[in-house]
Amino acid sequence: MARRPPQRVLLIQLRRLGDVVLSTAVLEDLRRAFPDAQLDYLVGQEAAPLIAGHPLIHERIVFDPSRTVAMWREIRARRYDWVVDLQGSLRTALLTRASGAPVRLGWRIGAWRMFYTGARSRVGRKEYVPRQRARLLEQAGVHLDETVQAMPHIYLSEDELLRGERDARSAGAVPDGRRVGMLLSTREPAKDWSADKFGAAASALVRDGVSVLIFQSPGDASLVARVRAQAPGVVVLPVMDVRRVAGVLARCCVFVSGDTGPAHMADALGVPRVTMFGPTSPVAWTTGQPTTAALLGPNARIVPLADRAKRHAAGEDFMAGIEPEQVVAATLRLLHDSPCPRIG
């Protein structure tokens, strides 16, 4: 059914750093479909810095959970033509319904599917998550070009890039070295690779002349100590806010981690990555481009989020069988194939 092109569109993705980063790709699909539309983005407080300065976002609206009813009223007062709920929680479905937008798109999940004018099942062909989310637009008649995959982007200022370089050097990184960033944990123990294996991989890379930078998350101190014991030459960065993390990450040649938000930040900054997968799908969570090396062990299998913690606690090790030698080989290949960022 033909529709009048929207003039004002709101995207909603409140939480999870990686999900917010990946959802920026949908902005490109919307801009391609509606060149003159105003695109706003409703985001949670934690992830809000990641979309600061994005050139396709007209207004970044930061959700305040202490003012839920007031937020409903504010969103409704903006009189959006379309609202696209990329998250699909009860909270975001209620926000979408409260908007009063004539077109409300979201996922066919739970009883709140009735709040949308067009809903799509998450179950279907396995594909890169940004494309899966963009398919919500098809519920309102948008044609997606299957030959073009929109990519996520984080935009940093020159000052932020320079600060990232200063942060790296102040932690001990050499100015002109081949830099490999590592993050030792994810937010899910079921997706965490062994700290001892990280240490073995880091040690081998340091011996090869690579400068290994360890990004710390809160609570990583014991993991960092174990890696340092095996690889004393690593550079350990302090816990930093997400924009400063992005600034240092943008100065890395390769990023190594489990399947977690900063891996998607690497994609959005154009940094090649090596990612170890266990209970999640590399098809869904990587770009599929040569700049990403996805490593799986024999125990890797896709497990729904609701079941991962229980099965992991019962002793199932989804990450078993991914060896340091594989990570080192994949990292060295990417270092060989992809130019490092110019260090200023």
C-alpha positions, 0 to 999 in steps of 0.5 A: 500500500502506497504511503506518504513519505514520512517527514519525521521518524523516530528510532528507538533502541535504549540499551546494550552498547552493541545493539545501539551501535548496530542500529545506526545502520538503519539510519542509512537505510532510512536516509536512502528511502527518505532523503528529506525526512528528519531522523531522531533517535531515542536512546538510554543514558549509558549508550547515548554517547555512542551516537553523539555527533552522528550526521544522520541524527537530527536529534538525540533524545536520551530516555530518563526512566525516572520520568517515564510518563513525562517521556511518553508525553514528550514523544507524543508532542513531537508528532512523529509520522513513523516510530520504529521500535528496534528493541522490542521490549514492553517499555519500548512498545509502550513508548511506541504506542504512546507516540500516536504515530500513524506508522508504528513498526516493531517485533512480533513479541508478546502481547505488546505486538498489538501496539504496532501497525506493522510487526515482524517475527524475529524468526527467519533467515539468519543474516547480519543484525542490522539488515534484520532490523532494517527489514522492519521497514518492509512492513511499511512498504520500504524496499531494501536494496539487497545488494547494499548492506548499510553499516554501523558508524561511530563518529569521532572528532579530531580532538577525540582521536587525538585524545585517544592517541594520548590515552594510548601513549600515556598507558605505554603504547609505542607511537608507531607500533602495530597495536592490537586491542583486547577485551578480556570479558563480555557481560555474559560468562557464557561468552567469555574466553579463558583469561589464560588463553588470552594471556597465551595469545597476548604473549605470542603477539608481544614476542612477534613485536605487536603492541597489545593494549588491554581494555579494562571493564569494571571488575576485570582486575583479576583477569588482567593480572592473569594475562599480565603474569603470562605477558608482562609486556602488555599495555593495560588501559584504565577503565574509561568512559565509552567515548574515550574507549572509542578514541583508543580503539580507533587507533588500534590495528585489530581488536580481539574479544568475545562477542560483545559490544566493543566488537561492534564498536570496532566495526563502526570505527573501521577497525578489523576484529577477531571475535571468539564465538560460543553460544551466539551466531557469527552470521548475525553478529559479524559483517561477513567481510574479510576484515572480521575473523570469526572463530568457533570451537567444537562446542559452539552452538546457538543458544537462546539468551534465556538459556545460556546462563543456566547451561553455562552454570551447569558446566557447559563450556561453549568457548572450549576448543578455541585455541590461542594459536588460532587467535594469533594466526587470525590476528597476524593475518589481519595485521598483514592484510589491513593497514593500521590507522595513521598515527598523528 
